[in-house]
Amino acid sequence: MTTAPSKRPTHKLYSVCKLKDGKSSWTEIGAAWPHKDGDGFSFKMTAMPAPGGEFILRRDRPRPAPAQA
């Protein structure tokens, strides 16, 4: 298995739980790096998902800077 990760992960791993008000709570629980052959990912988890939560893997994109007052 080829798992030499780059310095920065390409994806973030989230645990997503539905709340009583119908909204969702997203908690970042890890990161992922693609394998060199493109057929899989290596994961590094920093927390465990909440029971009943879903795993969501999303491409890591820079967030815009907050607006200054």
C-alpha positions in Angstrom: 0.0 0.0 0.0 1.3 3.4 -0.9 0.5 5.9 1.8 3.2 8.6 1.6 1.1 11.6 2.6 1.9 15.1 1.4 2.5 17.8 4.1 -1.1 19.1 3.8 -4.2 16.9 3.7 -6.4 17.2 0.7 -9.6 16.3 2.6 -11.1 16.8 6.0 -13.2 14.1 7.8 -16.3 15.2 9.8 -18.8 13.6 12.0 -22.3 15.0 11.2 -25.2 14.7 13.6 -28.8 15.8 13.1 -30.0 18.2 15.8 -33.6 18.4 17.2 -34.2 21.7 15.3 -33.6 20.0 12.0 -30.1 21.5 11.6 -26.8 19.5 11.5 -23.8 19.7 13.7 -20.5 19.2 11.9 -17.4 18.3 13.9 -14.0 17.9 12.3 -12.5 14.6 13.5 -9.6 14.1 11.1 -7.9 14.5 7.8 -7.2 12.4 4.7 -4.4 12.2 2.1 -4.8 10.4 -1.3 -2.7 7.4 -2.1 -0.2 7.9 -4.9 -2.1 5.4 -7.1 -5.3 7.3 -6.7 -7.3 4.3 -5.4 -7.7 5.2 -1.8 -6.9 7.5 1.2 -4.9 7.4 4.4 -6.8 8.9 7.4 -5.6 10.4 10.6 -8.3 10.8 13.1 -8.0 13.2 16.0 -11.4 12.3 17.6 -14.0 9.6 17.5 -17.4 10.3 15.8 -20.5 10.7 17.9 -22.7 7.6 18.2 -25.3 7.7 15.4 -23.3 10.3 13.4 -22.4 10.1 9.8 -18.9 10.3 8.4 -18.5 13.0 5.7 -15.3 13.4 3.7 -14.9 16.8 2.1 -12.1 18.4 0.0 -10.1 20.8 2.2 -10.7 24.3 0.9 -9.3 27.5 2.4 -12.0 29.5 4.2 -12.5 33.1 3.4 -11.1 35.6 5.9 -13.8 37.1 8.2 -15.0 40.6 7.3 -13.4 43.3 9.4 -15.6 45.9 11.1 
